Amino acid sequence: MSVIHTLRNTFLTGLVVFVPLVATAYVLWFGFSILDNFMKPVVEELAGRYVPGVGMVLTLLLILSAGALAKLALGRRLVMLVEQAIMRVPLAKTVYSTVKQASEAVIDSSSRGFKGVVLVEYPRKGCYVLGFTSGSGVQEAREATGKRLVNIFIPTAPNPTSGMMVMLPEEEIIPMKMSVEDGLKLVVSGGFMKDEDSA
């Protein structure tokens, strides 16, 4: 085996080890930066200087507090009043409702989120893409086509929060036994998820 061939194999092995570590570190750092910078002005005002990590802790506490408040009767009432105020502003209404529905679909595992994983023939016959059922089709669309349509969200890899929504007749959808979580993992991995990873 030549030296160049040995170096090539060693380099490729290093990439397999290095790339996942760097990608994981970057995602964690990116998430940390967003959470930490959100409360950075408050930390600087209270402490007189920037203290790394404190902003992230305060942001997490703020999220937990919002969740706890939303579970109380008074909190639900306050959330509803805030939402009603936002829905009166044209641009804010569009942004808020879109982000809320997308967040519920990805985060919420209850009936408001994705309901199942399916295969859809796209972009040509004999070629399949992974999709997620997100509810019954729009009533007006069902009446216009005379078919039982289903809303299907087709994500793009490796970012499952982007993609497109299509309405397809039930007979053109192939249901999968795969869970929504495993479906999302498959999309994020770009199709490299092994069978044992979904076990």
Summary of the structure (lengths in Angstrom):
residues: 199
radius of gyration: 22.6
end to end distance: 38.7
largest distance: 73.0
contacts: 487
relative contact order: 0.07
helix: 59%
strand: 16%
